[in-house]
Amino acid sequence: MNEHRARRHVFSPEHSALLVMDMQRYFLDESSHAYLPAAAGIKANVSGIVAGFRALSLPIIFTRHALLRDEEPGAMGRWWGDVLHDDDELSNIDTDMLPMPDDTVVRKTQYNAFLGTDLDKMLWRMGVSRVVVTGVKTHLCCESTARDAFMRGYDVFFVIDGTASNSEELHLASLKNLTDGFATPVTTEEVLSWLRK
């Protein structure tokens, strides 16, 4: 991935927002059938970046994947044979990183957080032109959202140690695809150092 870093966009906190993708109990609670061990491994990094953005009063947007009981699950429901509903306690964001009153929470029903939501309008109203992507799963919701953000004109910064997937293979495959044409790979420490400046 290093060959792509030379042509990355330059990050600055101004006009930036943090996307925290699906850090829900569904993926973080060991009692859940969808528990993702790697998600637990990135919690500290994601929490650190959240704190950094919060200290500068920069926009933080959490996503929750959850369907209302009367919503059609569509292709995703047919693919997974499983639906996470809005009234299921596992759909709640993990208690270690609960959103604050000034944060935004977007409920989504697809991998892509822009699809069927007001996320794009929210970001433009906030004057955002750069997004930092963290959360789960790297190869599904994070990658889909990062690609769409790029296509909508945002500069995308993808935190390689602040995203997680089912396996290292899937995680790295997504990072390779994204850094070839959609997103600048960054580390947690890089983001925090930029925020400290």
C-alpha positions as CSV (number, residue, x, y, z in Angstrom):
1,M,0.0,0.0,0.0
2,N,2.9,2.3,0.5
3,E,3.2,3.1,-3.3
4,H,-0.2,4.9,-3.0
5,R,0.6,7.0,0.0
6,A,2.7,9.5,-2.0
7,R,-0.4,10.7,-3.9
8,R,-2.7,10.8,-0.9
9,H,-4.8,13.8,0.0
10,V,-3.5,16.0,2.7
11,F,-5.5,15.8,5.9
12,S,-6.4,18.8,8.0
13,P,-9.1,18.8,10.7
14,E,-11.0,21.7,9.1
15,H,-14.0,20.5,7.1
16,S,-13.5,16.9,8.4
17,A,-15.9,14.5,9.9
18,L,-15.4,11.1,11.6
19,L,-17.6,8.2,10.5
20,V,-17.8,5.4,13.1
21,M,-19.4,2.5,11.3
22,D,-21.6,0.0,13.1
23,M,-19.7,-0.3,16.4
24,Q,-22.8,-2.1,17.7
25,R,-23.2,-4.7,20.4
26,Y,-24.2,-7.1,17.5
27,F,-20.6,-7.2,16.5
28,L,-18.9,-6.4,19.9
29,D,-20.9,-8.5,22.4
30,E,-19.4,-12.0,22.8
31,S,-22.9,-13.4,23.3
32,S,-24.0,-12.3,19.8
33,H,-23.8,-14.9,17.0
34,A,-22.3,-12.1,14.9
35,Y,-19.5,-11.3,17.4
36,L,-16.4,-10.1,15.6
37,P,-13.3,-10.6,17.7
38,A,-11.3,-8.2,15.6
39,A,-13.8,-5.4,16.5
40,A,-12.8,-5.6,20.1
41,G,-9.2,-5.1,19.0
42,I,-9.9,-1.7,17.4
43,K,-12.1,-0.3,20.1
44,A,-9.3,1.6,21.8
45,N,-8.2,3.1,18.5
46,V,-11.6,4.2,17.5
47,S,-12.3,5.6,20.9
48,G,-9.1,7.5,20.8
49,I,-10.0,9.1,17.4
50,V,-13.5,9.9,18.7
51,A,-12.0,11.7,21.7
52,G,-9.7,13.6,19.4
53,F,-12.5,14.8,17.1
54,R,-14.6,15.6,20.1
55,A,-11.9,17.7,21.7
56,L,-11.9,19.9,18.6
57,S,-15.7,19.9,18.3
58,L,-15.5,18.3,14.9
59,P,-18.5,16.3,13.6
60,I,-18.7,12.7,14.6
61,I,-21.3,10.5,12.9
62,F,-22.1,7.0,14.2
63,T,-24.0,4.5,12.1
64,R,-26.3,1.8,13.3
65,H,-27.3,-1.0,11.0
66,A,-30.9,-1.9,12.0
67,L,-34.3,-2.4,10.3
68,L,-37.7,-1.4,11.6
69,R,-40.0,-4.4,12.0
70,D,-42.1,-3.3,8.9
71,E,-39.1,-2.7,6.6
72,E,-38.3,-5.1,3.8
73,P,-34.9,-6.6,4.4
74,G,-34.3,-7.0,0.6
75,A,-31.2,-8.6,-0.9
76,M,-29.2,-8.3,2.3
77,G,-31.9,-10.2,4.2
78,R,-32.0,-12.9,1.5
79,W,-28.2,-13.1,1.4
80,W,-27.6,-13.4,5.2
81,G,-30.9,-15.0,6.2
82,D,-30.7,-12.8,9.2
83,V,-32.0,-9.4,10.1
84,L,-31.0,-7.0,12.9
85,H,-34.0,-5.1,14.1
86,D,-34.0,-1.6,15.5
87,D,-35.7,-2.8,18.8
88,D,-33.1,-5.5,19.4
89,E,-30.7,-4.5,22.2
90,L,-27.8,-5.8,20.1
91,S,-28.4,-3.1,17.6
92,N,-27.3,-0.4,20.1
93,I,-23.9,1.2,19.8
94,D,-21.4,-0.4,22.2
95,T,-21.6,1.1,25.7
96,D,-17.8,1.9,25.7
97,M,-18.3,4.5,22.9
98,L,-21.8,5.8,23.3
99,P,-22.6,8.9,21.2
100,M,-22.7,12.3,23.0
101,P,-25.6,14.7,22.5
102,D,-23.7,16.7,19.9
103,D,-22.9,13.6,17.9
104,T,-25.1,12.3,15.0
105,V,-26.4,8.8,14.8
106,V,-27.6,7.5,11.4
107,R,-29.7,4.4,11.2
108,K,-29.0,2.5,7.9
109,T,-30.4,-0.6,6.3
110,Q,-27.7,-1.3,3.7
111,Y,-23.9,-1.7,3.7
112,N,-23.5,1.8,2.3
113,A,-24.3,4.5,4.9
114,F,-25.3,7.0,2.1
115,L,-28.0,4.8,0.6
116,G,-31.5,5.6,1.9
117,T,-30.2,8.1,4.5
118,D,-29.6,11.8,4.8
119,L,-25.9,11.4,5.4
120,D,-24.8,13.3,2.3
121,K,-27.0,16.2,3.1
122,M,-25.8,16.2,6.7
123,L,-22.2,16.3,5.7
124,W,-22.7,19.1,3.2
125,R,-24.7,21.2,5.7
126,M,-21.8,20.8,8.1
127,G,-19.3,22.0,5.5
128,V,-17.5,18.6,5.4
129,S,-15.3,17.8,2.5
130,R,-13.1,15.1,4.2
131,V,-14.3,11.9,6.0
132,V,-12.3,9.6,8.2
133,V,-13.7,6.1,8.2
134,T,-13.5,3.7,11.2
135,G,-15.5,0.7,12.4
136,V,-16.8,-2.6,11.0
137,K,-16.8,-4.5,8.8
138,T,-13.9,-3.3,6.6
139,H,-14.9,-5.2,3.5
140,L,-18.7,-4.6,3.7
141,C,-20.0,-1.4,5.3
142,C,-16.8,0.5,5.7
143,E,-15.6,-0.2,2.1
144,S,-19.0,0.4,0.5
145,T,-19.4,3.7,2.4
146,A,-15.8,4.9,1.6
147,R,-16.3,4.2,-2.1
148,D,-19.6,6.1,-2.3
149,A,-18.1,9.0,-0.3
150,F,-15.3,9.3,-2.8
151,M,-17.8,9.2,-5.7
152,R,-19.7,12.0,-4.0
153,G,-16.6,14.2,-3.9
154,Y,-15.3,13.6,-0.4
155,D,-11.6,13.0,0.3
156,V,-11.6,9.7,2.2
157,F,-9.1,8.7,4.9
158,F,-9.4,5.1,5.9
159,V,-8.0,4.1,9.2
160,I,-6.2,0.8,8.7
161,D,-6.0,0.0,12.4
162,G,-9.4,1.5,13.2
163,T,-11.4,-0.9,11.0
164,A,-11.9,-4.6,11.3
165,S,-13.2,-7.5,9.4
166,N,-13.9,-11.3,9.7
167,S,-10.3,-12.1,8.7
168,E,-7.0,-10.4,8.0
169,E,-7.3,-11.6,4.4
170,L,-10.6,-9.7,3.9
171,H,-9.3,-6.7,5.7
172,L,-6.2,-6.4,3.6
173,A,-8.1,-7.1,0.3
174,S,-10.3,-4.1,1.0
175,L,-7.4,-1.9,2.0
176,K,-5.7,-2.8,-1.3
177,N,-8.8,-2.0,-3.4
178,L,-9.5,1.2,-1.6
179,T,-6.0,2.6,-1.7
180,D,-5.8,2.0,-5.4
181,G,-8.5,4.5,-6.2
182,F,-10.8,5.6,-3.4
183,A,-9.1,6.3,-0.1
184,T,-5.9,7.3,1.6
185,P,-4.8,4.7,4.2
186,V,-3.9,6.2,7.5
187,T,-3.1,4.9,11.0
188,T,-4.7,5.9,14.3
189,E,-1.5,7.6,15.4
190,E,-1.4,9.7,12.1
191,V,-4.9,10.9,12.6
192,L,-4.3,11.8,16.3
193,S,-1.1,13.6,15.4
194,W,-2.9,15.7,12.8
195,L,-5.6,16.5,15.3
196,R,-3.1,17.6,17.8
197,K,-1.5,20.1,15.4
